[in-house]
Amino acid sequence: MNIANIATAKNQFSRLIDRVKHGETILITERDKPVARLQPLDATEPALGAIHASGLLSPPERGFDLAAFLAAPRPATAIGHSLTAAILDDREDDR
């Protein structure tokens, strides 16, 4: 199995997908910890169709409204805390 870190996966995604199309499996790591695996789908099993039929997946009822999302009010942070500090705390907690 080949290994690629997240930065490599982001920068070379198309190349990684081409390798997967040729049968390779690629392990994606973050800080040397496995987080995902890119692997070819089994051609005999319609993966999304089976998940949809089981009720675990459903298509969206409507499209995503980016303008409404960007116009929505942002959650307030506690006084003396910033969003940057919260993100850094999450990273330190390895979430």
KETOR-127108 format. One record per residue: residue number from 1; x negated, y negated, z negated of N, C-alpha, C in turn. Coordinates in steps of 0.1 Angstrom, whole numbers. Atoms other than C-alpha are relative to their C-alpha. Layout:
# KETOR-127108
R   num   neast   nnorth     nup   caeast   canorth    caup   ceast   cnorth     cup
R   NUM       X        Y       Z        X         Y       Z       X        Y       Z
...
***
This chain:
# KETOR-127108
R   num   neast   nnorth     nup   caeast   canorth    caup   ceast   cnorth     cup
R     1      -9       12       0        0         0       0      -9      -12       0
R     2       8       12      -1      -13       -34       9       6      -10     -10
R     3      -4        9      10      -12       -63     -16      -2      -14       6
R     4       1       14      -3       -6      -100     -10       6       -9     -11
R     5      -6        9      10       -2      -128     -35      10       -9       6
R     6     -11        8      -4       26      -153     -33      -4      -11      10
R     7       5       10      -9        5      -180     -16      -2        6      14
R     8       3       -7     -13       -6      -156      11      13        4       7
R     9     -13       -4      -5       30      -143      15       7      -13       6
R    10      -7       12      -5       43      -179      20      -7       -5      13
R    11       8        6     -11       15      -189      44       0       10      12
R    12       1      -10     -10       15      -156      64      12        9       1
R    13     -12       -9       1       51      -144      61       3        7      13
R    14      -3       -6     -12       56      -138      98     -10       11       3
R    15      10      -11      -2       24      -117     100       3       12      -9
R    16      -4      -11      10       35       -97      69      12        7       6
R    17     -12       -6      -5       69       -91      85      -4        9      12
R    18       4       -8     -11       52       -79     117      -7       13      -5
R    19       6      -12       6       31       -54      96      11        9      -5
R    20     -11       -8       5       63       -42      79       7        7      11
R    21      -7       -6     -12       79       -37     113      -7       12       5
R    22       8      -12      -5       50       -13     121      -1       10     -11
R    23       0      -10       9       57         7      90      -8       -2     -13
R    24       7        3      12       35        -9      63       9       -4     -11
R    25      -6        5      12       46       -16      28      -9      -10      -7
R    26       8       11       6       33       -48      11       5       -4     -13
R    27      -3        4      14       33       -55     -26      -3      -15      -1
R    28       1       15       3       38       -92     -35      -3       -2     -14
R    29       4        2      14       20      -103     -66       0      -15      -4
R    30       1       14       5       21      -134     -88      -9        1     -12
R    31      10       -1      11       -9      -139    -111      -4       15      -3
R    32       4      -14       1      -19      -103    -104      11       10      -5
R    33     -11       -9       4       15       -89    -115       9        2      12
R    34      -9       -2     -11       37       -72     -90      14       -6      -2
R    35     -13        6       2       70       -91     -84      10        4      11
R    36      -9       -4     -11       83       -78     -50      -7       10       9
R    37       6       -9     -10       78       -53     -23       7       -2      13
R    38      -6        0     -13       83       -57      14      -3       13       7
R    39       1      -14      -6       90       -24      31      10        1      11
R    40      -9       -2     -11      107       -12      62      13        6      -5
R    41     -13       -6       3      144        -4      60       1       14       7
R    42      -3      -13      -6      155        32      66      10       -2      11
R    43      -9        3     -11      171        30     100      12        8       0
R    44     -13       -9       1      196        58      91       9       -6     -10
R    45      -9        5      10      210        38      62       2      -15       2
R    46      -3       14      -1      228         5      69       0       -7     -13
R    47       1        5      13      216       -12      38      10      -10      -4
R    48      -9       10       4      237       -43      38      15        5       1
R    49     -14       -5      -1      268       -25      50       4        9     -12
R    50      -2       -8      12      265         0      21       3       -9     -12
R    51      -2        9      11      261       -28      -4      13       -7       1
R    52     -12        7      -1      290       -47      10      12        9      -2
R    53     -11      -10       2      312       -16      10       2        3     -15
R    54      -1       -3      14      304       -10     -26       6      -12      -9
R    55      -5       12       8      316       -45     -36     -10       -8      -7
R    56      10        8       7      283       -58     -48      -4      -12       8
R    57       3       11      -9      279       -82     -19      12       -5       7
R    58     -11        5      -8      304      -105      -3      -5      -12       7
R    59       4       12      -7      299      -132      23       5      -12      -6
R    60      -5       12       6      303      -168      13      13       -4       6
R    61     -14        4      -5      338      -182      15      -1      -13       9
R    62       2       12      -8      325      -215      29     -15       -3       0
R    63      14        4      -2      292      -231      40      -5       -8     -12
R    64       6        8      10      268      -249      17       0      -14       4
R    65      -1       14      -2      274      -286      14     -12       -7      -6
R    66      12        6       5      239      -301      10       3      -14      -5
R    67      -3       14       5      252      -337       7       7        0     -13
R    68      -7        0      13      276      -328     -21     -10        5     -11
R    69      10       -4      10      248      -309     -39      -9      -11      -4
R    70       9       11       3      224      -338     -37       7      -11      -7
R    71      -7       11       6      251      -362     -48       5        3     -14
R    72      -5       -4      13      260      -342     -79      -9       -5     -11
R    73       8        6      10      249      -356    -112     -10       11      -5
R    74      10       -9       5      217      -341    -126       2        3     -15
R    75      -1       -3      14      217      -324    -160     -10       -9      -8
R    76       9        9       8      202      -347    -187     -10        9      -8
R    77      10       -6       8      170      -337    -205       1       -6     -14
R    78       0        5      13      166      -341    -242     -10      -12      -1
R    79       8       12       1      151      -375    -253     -14        5      -4
R    80      14       -3       3      113      -372    -252      -4       12       7
R    81       3      -11      -8      114      -342    -229       2       -3      15
R    82      -2        2     -14      109      -341    -192       2       13       7
R    83      -2      -12      -8      118      -316    -165     -14        6       3
R    84      13       -6      -2       81      -312    -158      -5        8     -12
R    85       4       -7      12       74      -303    -194       8       13      -2
R    86      -8      -12       1      103      -278    -193      -6       11       9
R    87       6      -10     -10       88      -261    -162     -13        5      -5
R    88      13       -4       5       53      -260    -177       2        9     -12
R    89      -3       -9      11       68      -244    -209       4       13       5
R    90      -4      -13      -6       85      -218    -188     -11        8       5
R    91      12       -7      -6       53      -210    -170      -9        6     -11
R    92       8       -5      11       35      -207    -203       6       12      -7
R    93      -7      -11       6       62      -183    -216       0       12      10
R    94       0      -10     -10       57      -163    -184      13        5       4
R    95     -14       -4      -4       93      -164    -173       1        1      14
***
